[in-house]
Amino acid sequence: MDKISSKEDEVYIYKKFLSDNECDKYYKMIKDIGYRPMMLPWSERSVDITDDPIVDKVTKYLNKRFKLKLKVDQVQLQNHHINSFCKLHIHKNDRKKIKYNSLIYLNDNFLGGNFLTSNGIEIKPEKGMLTFFNGQTVYHGVKTILENDRKTIIFWWKE
């Protein structure tokens, strides 16, 4: 796992955490949306998979790697469709009990959609890549998706 830092921001990445076949399985579990003139609400572009076996795999890996006792709050498949984005934000008001976030990128055949932080970290997602960061302190977001939907698994962690 590699660490990327800039000022106070730290983001950890592990390339090829999931195989192409595993990514394809989850990719197919959330519908394609394509272009929309306005960003669809979260409820129309996410699917809860908190009870899926992937949760145990990621929990064990992160707890061992970081010597933590993470507990999952929620896990969702997420579609950032063409013309969607996510402004820089932290999770202090909307999910107060959440400390960390992880993402697994299910595809990388989209244009735009880079992960970014307020202190200059910018990551071009790669299929199968796992990220881990403190969602309460690292202001993070997603650049506008210009071509093809960007699909991820997002993990909301509490300690």
Backbone hydrogen bonds in HBPLUS format (Angstrom, degrees):
<---DONOR---> <-ACCEPTOR-->    atom                        ^
c    i                          cat <-CA-CA->   ^        H-A-AA   ^      H-
h    n   atom  resd res      DA  || num        DHA   H-A  angle D-A-AA Bond
n    s   type  num  typ     dist DA aas  dist angle  dist       angle   num
A0002-ASP N   A0013-ILE O   2.75 MM  11  5.26 156.0  1.81 164.3 161.6     1
A0013-ILE N   A0002-ASP O   2.81 MM  11  5.26 158.2  1.86 149.4 157.0     2
A0004-ILE N   A0011-VAL O   2.78 MM   7  5.25 163.6  1.81 155.5 161.3     3
A0011-VAL N   A0004-ILE O   2.89 MM   7  5.25 161.5  1.92 155.2 161.4     4
A0006-SER N   A0009-ASP O   3.06 MM   3  5.28 151.7  2.14 138.9 145.3     5
A0009-ASP N   A0006-SER O   2.96 MM   3  5.28 145.2  2.09 142.7 135.4     6
A0012-TYR N   A0132-PHE O   2.93 MM 120  5.12 175.3  1.94 155.0 156.6     7
A0132-PHE N   A0012-TYR O   2.93 MM 120  5.12 135.4  2.13 142.2 148.1     8
A0014-TYR N   A0130-LEU O   2.84 MM 116  5.12 150.7  1.92 150.3 157.3     9
A0130-LEU N   A0014-TYR O   2.95 MM 116  5.12 164.6  1.97 139.0 142.9    10
A0017-PHE N   A0128-GLY O   2.81 MM 111  5.40 125.4  2.11 134.3 139.0    11
A0018-LEU N   A0128-GLY O   3.16 MM 110  4.51 157.0  2.22 121.9 128.9    12
A0023-CYS N   A0019-SER O   2.96 MM   4  6.22 164.7  1.98 153.9 158.2    13
A0024-ASP N   A0020-ASP O   2.85 MM   4  6.06 159.6  1.89 150.7 156.5    14
A0025-LYS N   A0021-ASN O   3.05 MM   4  6.26 151.1  2.13 144.7 151.7    15
A0026-TYR N   A0022-GLU O   3.26 MM   4  6.63 163.0  2.29 153.4 155.5    16
A0027-TYR N   A0023-CYS O   2.79 MM   4  5.91 157.5  1.84 154.6 162.4    17
A0028-LYS N   A0024-ASP O   3.11 MM   4  6.21 153.1  2.19 145.7 149.7    18
A0029-MET N   A0026-TYR O   2.96 MM   3  5.07 146.6  2.07 103.0 113.6    19
A0044-GLU N   A0041-PRO O   2.91 MM   3  5.52 148.4  2.01 117.5 126.6    20
A0045-ARG N   A0042-TRP O   3.00 MM   3  5.29 161.3  2.03 112.6 118.7    21
A0079-ASN N   A0045-ARG O   2.80 MM  34  5.16 151.4  1.88 160.8 161.7    22
A0047-VAL N   A0077-LEU O   2.93 MM  30  5.04 147.5  2.03 136.0 143.3    23
A0077-LEU N   A0047-VAL O   2.76 MM  30  5.04 160.0  1.80 151.6 155.1    24
A0049-ILE N   A0075-VAL O   2.81 MM  26  5.47 172.2  1.81 143.5 146.2    25
A0052-ASP N   A0049-ILE O   2.90 MM   3  5.37 166.0  1.92 126.3 127.7    26
A0055-VAL N   A0052-ASP O   3.11 MM   3  5.99 158.0  2.16 126.0 130.3    27
A0057-LYS N   A0053-PRO O   3.45 MM   4  6.83 162.3  2.48 151.3 155.5    28
A0058-VAL N   A0054-ILE O   3.03 MM   4  6.25 168.3  2.04 157.8 159.5    29
A0059-THR N   A0055-VAL O   2.90 MM   4  5.95 163.1  1.93 151.3 157.0    30
A0060-LYS N   A0056-ASP O   3.00 MM   4  6.05 172.5  2.01 151.0 153.2    31
A0061-TYR N   A0057-LYS O   3.18 MM   4  6.31 160.8  2.22 142.2 147.8    32
A0062-LEU N   A0058-VAL O   2.93 MM   4  6.10 177.8  1.93 160.3 160.5    33
A0063-ASN N   A0059-THR O   2.93 MM   4  5.97 166.8  1.95 156.0 160.4    34
A0064-LYS N   A0060-LYS O   3.08 MM   4  6.08 158.2  2.13 143.6 149.5    35
A0065-ARG N   A0061-TYR O   2.89 MM   4  6.02 167.8  1.90 154.0 158.1    36
A0066-PHE N   A0062-LEU O   2.90 MM   4  5.85 165.5  1.92 151.7 154.9    37
A0067-LYS N   A0063-ASN O   2.85 MM   4  5.16 114.6  2.29 129.2 140.3    38
A0068-LEU N   A0063-ASN O   3.17 MM   5  4.61 139.7  2.34 116.8 127.5    39
A0071-LYS N   A0158-LYS O   2.73 MM  87  5.32 159.3  1.77 164.5 166.4    40
A0158-LYS N   A0071-LYS O   2.86 MM  87  5.32 168.7  1.88 161.7 165.6    41
A0073-ASP N   A0156-TRP O   2.79 MM  83  5.47 168.3  1.81 171.0 166.9    42
A0156-TRP N   A0074-GLN O   2.89 MM  82  5.28 157.3  1.95 170.7 171.4    43
A0076-GLN N   A0154-ILE O   2.95 MM  78  5.32 158.1  2.00 148.1 155.3    44
A0154-ILE N   A0076-GLN O   2.78 MM  78  5.32 164.8  1.80 160.1 163.8    45
A0078-GLN N   A0152-THR O   2.85 MM  74  5.26 157.7  1.90 152.9 153.9    46
A0152-THR N   A0078-GLN O   2.98 MM  74  5.26 158.3  2.02 147.3 154.1    47
A0080-HIS N   A0150-ARG O   2.84 MM  70  5.06 175.7  1.84 158.0 157.2    48
A0150-ARG N   A0080-HIS O   2.94 MM  70  5.06 171.1  1.94 139.3 142.3    49
A0084-SER N   A0081-HIS O   2.94 MM   3  5.53 145.1  2.07 146.0 143.5    50
A0083-ASN N   A0145-ILE O   2.76 MM  62  5.27 170.5  1.77 145.6 148.9    51
A0145-ILE N   A0084-SER O   2.92 MM  61  5.73 156.0  1.98 163.0 170.8    52
A0086-CYS N   A0142-VAL O   2.99 MM  56  4.71 163.0  2.02 137.3 133.9    53
A0142-VAL N   A0086-CYS O   2.87 MM  56  4.71 154.6  1.94 126.4 134.1    54
A0089-HIS N   A0140-HIS O   2.94 MM  51  5.49 141.9  2.09 132.1 140.5    55
A0140-HIS N   A0089-HIS O   3.00 MM  51  5.49 159.9  2.04 147.0 144.8    56
A0091-HIS N   A0135-GLY O   2.75 MM  44  5.62 159.8  1.79 144.3 149.8    57
A0098-ILE N   A0095-ARG O   3.00 MM   3  5.52 160.5  2.04 119.6 126.0    58
A0099-LYS N   A0157-TRP O   2.86 MM  58  6.02 156.4  1.92 156.6 164.5    59
A0135-GLY N   A0099-LYS O   2.81 MM  36  5.68 122.2  2.15 129.4 145.7    60
A0100-TYR N   A0157-TRP O   3.36 MM  57  5.02 153.5  2.44 124.5 130.6    61
A0157-TRP N   A0100-TYR O   2.95 MM  57  5.02 170.4  1.96 150.0 148.5    62
A0101-ASN N   A0133-PHE O   2.92 MM  32  5.64 159.1  1.96 162.6 167.9    63
A0133-PHE N   A0101-ASN O   3.05 MM  32  5.64 152.6  2.13 158.7 164.9    64
A0102-SER N   A0155-PHE O   3.17 MM  53  4.96 150.1  2.26 132.5 136.8    65
A0155-PHE N   A0102-SER O   2.82 MM  53  4.96 167.0  1.83 146.7 148.3    66
A0103-LEU N   A0131-THR O   3.30 MM  28  5.22 141.9  2.45 116.4 125.0    67
A0131-THR N   A0103-LEU O   2.83 MM  28  5.22 148.8  1.93 147.8 157.0    68
A0104-ILE N   A0153-ILE O   2.86 MM  49  5.06 145.6  1.98 141.1 151.1    69
A0153-ILE N   A0104-ILE O   2.84 MM  49  5.06 146.6  1.95 139.7 150.7    70
A0105-TYR N   A0129-MET O   3.03 MM  24  5.54 152.5  2.11 149.6 156.5    71
A0128-GLY N   A0105-TYR O   2.69 MM  23  5.44 165.7  1.71 164.2 161.0    72
A0106-LEU N   A0151-LYS O   2.88 MM  45  5.49 165.7  1.90 149.2 151.0    73
A0111-LEU N   A0147-GLU O   2.89 MM  36  4.85 149.6  1.98 133.5 140.7    74
A0146-LEU N   A0111-LEU O   2.76 MM  35  5.22 166.3  1.78 145.3 148.4    75
A0113-GLY N   A0144-THR O   3.30 MM  31  5.44 143.9  2.44 106.8 110.0    76
A0143-LYS N   A0114-ASN O   2.97 MM  29  5.35 165.1  1.99 152.3 156.5    77
A0115-PHE N   A0123-ILE O   2.98 MM   8  5.10 148.4  2.08 157.1 153.7    78
A0123-ILE N   A0115-PHE O   2.79 MM   8  5.10 161.3  1.83 148.3 154.7    79
A0116-LEU N   A0141-GLY O   3.04 MM  25  5.41 158.6  2.09 140.1 141.1    80
A0141-GLY N   A0116-LEU O   2.90 MM  25  5.41 141.9  2.05 151.4 155.3    81
A0117-THR N   A0121-ILE O   2.90 MM   4  5.21 141.0  2.06 148.6 151.3    82
A0120-GLY N   A0117-THR O   3.28 MM   3  5.67 152.0  2.37 117.1 114.8    83
A0118-SER N   A0139-TYR O   3.05 MM  21  5.49 140.2  2.22 138.4 143.2    84
A0129-MET N   A0126-GLU O   2.99 MM   3  5.49 163.7  2.02 142.0 142.3    85
A0138-VAL N   A0134-ASN O   2.99 MM   4  5.82 159.6  2.03 158.4 164.3    86
